[in-house]
């Protein structure tokens, strides 16, 4: 009985501390198109990018080494040196990095669109450059019901 109570307590505390979401590729594509107005012609690129950056996990945090260590946050793996505030960096998107780790992706999308629109396009993301660029990405949205 004690072990059941310990497991139950662990599950409750984990679920209370995680306000994250792990998308399926189709759920993400549908939400990007129907809720946030992304063009269908770019959906496969965005879905591919998210798969290879965060594995569709809104709570993902990646660490970058090198001479200027930094972290990437959320679904789009937005970097804290340039785009969000973690106490260091430029915070171009004017958002705290921790807000990029929850299941509300509206602020993530706003920042991703800022990054994209600053002349970087998809090339701002290494996951897209290394895994998606120049490839047939139709499989990323194949079979998805994208009617809004």
N, C-alpha and C positions, 0 to 999 in steps of 0.2 A: 504494500500500500504506500509506503514511503517513496519507493522509486516511481510509482505512478504520479504521486503528488509533485515530485521533483521534475519529472518530464513535463507535466502539465504547466508548472510554473515557468519552465524554460521556454515552452512554446508561447505562452502568453506574453512573456517579456520580449521575446524576439518579434512577435507580431506587433507589439505596441511600439517598438523602436524602428520598425521598417515601414516607411510609407512609400515603398517602391513598387514598381510594376515591371514584369517581364512580358514584353509584347510577343505576339506571333508576327511573322512577316506580313500576313494579310491584314491583321488588325491594325498594324502600324500604317500600312499603305492606305487603308480606308480612312483612318483618322487624319492622316496628313492631307488627303484629298478632300474629304467631306467636312472636316471641322476646321482645318487650317488653310484650305484653299490652294494647296500645292497643285501644280499642273500635272496631269496624268503622264505627260511626256517625260517628266523628271522623277517620277515615283520610284522606278527601279533603281536609279542612282542613289536616291536617299535611303531606300531600304537596304541596298548593298552596303552603303556607308555605315549605317547603324549596326548591321550585323557584324561587320568587321571591326568596328570601333568598340562597341559595348555589349555585343551579343544580345541586343534588344533589352538590356537591363538598365532601368532608369537610375539605379543606385550605384552603377559602376564607377570606380575610381582607378585611374591608371597613373603609374609613377614614371616619370622621365628622369633619366640620369644626365650625366654630362657636366659641363662647366656651369650650367645654370639649371639646377634641378627644379622640376615643376610637376604639377599634377594635372590630370585631365578628369573632368567631372561629367557624369550623367550620360544620357542616351547618345549624345553627339560627341562626347569626350571633349568638352570645352576646356581649354587650357587656362590655368590660373595665372600664368605670367602675363598673358596678353588680355584675356577676355573677361574673366570673373575675379572677384575679390576673395582671396583667402589670407589677406594680410600682406601680400606681396604683389608686385606686378602693376599693370596699367588699368585693369578693369574697364575696358572699352565698352562692354555691354552694360555696365553699371548694375551689376547683380552680385550678390554673395554666392560663392561657389556651392555652398551647402544647399541652396535652393534648386540647384540643378540635379540633385539626387533624389527628389521626391517623384510622386506619380503625376504631378501636374506638369505637363511638358510645354505649356504655353510659353513660359519664360525661356525654356531651352530653345524652342523654335524661333522665338524673337532673336535670340543671340545667334543661333545658327544662320539665320537669314542675314544678320548684320555681317557675320564673318564672310558668308558667301558673296554678299553684295559689295564688299570692300575690294573687289577685284581679285579675290583669291579663288572664287568658285569652289568646285569640289576639291581642287588641288590643295586646299588648306588642311585636308584630312589625309594622313598617311594611309589609313585603312582603305580609303577610296582609291588613292593613287596606286597602292601596291596590289589591291585585290579586284578592283572594279574598272578602272580606267582602260578604255579601249576594248572592253569585252562585251559580248552579248549578254545583257542583264535581264532579258525578258523573263527568265525563270524566277526572278525575285518577286514578280507580281502575277505570274501565271496561276490561274485558278482562283484568284482573289475576286470576290464580288465587290466591285468598286462603284456601284450605283449609289448615289447619295439620296 
